[in-house]
Amino acid sequence: QVQLVESGGGLVQAGGSLILSCAASGRTFSQYAVGWFRQAPGKEREFVAAMSWSGGSTYYPNSVKGRFTISRDNAKNTAYLQMNSLKPEDTAVYYCAAGSTLTTAERRWDYWGQGTQVTVSS
């Protein structure tokens, strides 16, 4: 089992930045890929970013590419999501996930955090 706890969410103005953290405990975090997803009210959860266990591979959807950056520090069992140039449409609950497969498919991730709210005001 891997337990994930997100932090760093909050209220920010459009154009601003936030950095989310995902602290992992339990089984060896460095063995897992890590991902970020988000869910806005009334919408399905969507993929935001993912990184391989080594950090050598990353994926982003076009909606956040160039604005969001995923990173990880395996020594600290922590992953991060740096979000720049935030837009009101980025408003959502952001979830961290870990899994044995690097994928954009939500159903293939094994472990999930409880989420952290990000609100971007216009």
N, C-alpha and C positions, 0 to 999 in steps of 0.2 A: 504494500500500500504506500501511496505517496499522498501526503496532505499538502494542499496548496492554499496560501493566504495572500490575497491581493491587497494592496494599499496604494495610496497616492491619488485617488480620485478626488474630485471636487468641482467647484464652479470656476470657470475661466471665461474671459471675453474672447470673442472671435479674433483670430490672429495670434492668440496666446499659445503657451506651451504647458504641457504637463508631463511628468514622468511617472509611470505606474511601476510598481514592484510586485513581484510574485515570489514569496518565500516558501521554500519547499522543505519538508521534513519527511522522515520515514525511509523508504528505500533509496538507494543511491540515485540522486537527481541527475548526476552527470551521465547516466546511462540512457536517459530519455530525451526525446525531442520535446521542445516546448512551443506552445502556441498561445496566441491571443485571439479571442473572439469577442463580439459585442452583440447586444440585443437592445434595440430601441423599442419603445412602447408600441404594441400592436404589430411588431414585425418579428420575423424569424431571426434566430441567432445567425450571425454571419462571420466569416473568417476575416481576420485582420492581419495577422502575421504569424510566421512560424520559423523556427530555427532548429537545425539538427543538433544532436547531442554534442558534437564537437564545435559547433558554431560555424562550420565551414559552408553550410548551405542555408539560405533564407528564402522565404516566399512572402510576397505581398500582393494583395489585389490592387488593381489600378486605382481604386478609390483612395488609397492611402499611400501609394508608392511615391517616394520623394518627400513625404511629410512625416511618416512614422518610421522608427527604427527599432528593431528588436535586438536585444543583446542578452548575454548571460554571463554570470560569474560562477562557475562550478565550484570554486573553492568556498564560496559563500552560500551555495545552494539557492541562488536567487536569479531570477530572470527580470528583465526590464522592458518597458515599452516607452520609448521617447516619442512624444507626440508634439509636433510643431505645426504652426499655421492652422490651428484648429478652426473648424467650421461648425455652425449650429447643427448641421446634419451628422456631426460626429457624436452628438449627445446619445448616450446609451449606458447600459451596464456593461462593463468590460470584465471578461472572464479569462483567467489563465488556465491552461490545460497542459497536461503532460502525457506522453505516450511513447510506445515503442516504434511507431511509424511516423515519419515526417509526411504529413498530408494536410490538404486543405479541407478534407471532409470531416465535419463535426463528429459524425458517429464513430469515427475510428480512433478518437482520443480516449484514453483510459481513465484519466483522473482530472477532476475539475475543482477550481476554487469556488468561493461563494459569490464572487463578483464585487466590483467597486463602481460606484456611480460617477460618471463624467458628464457634466452639463456645460455646454458652450452657449453663452448668451450672445445675441446679435447686437 
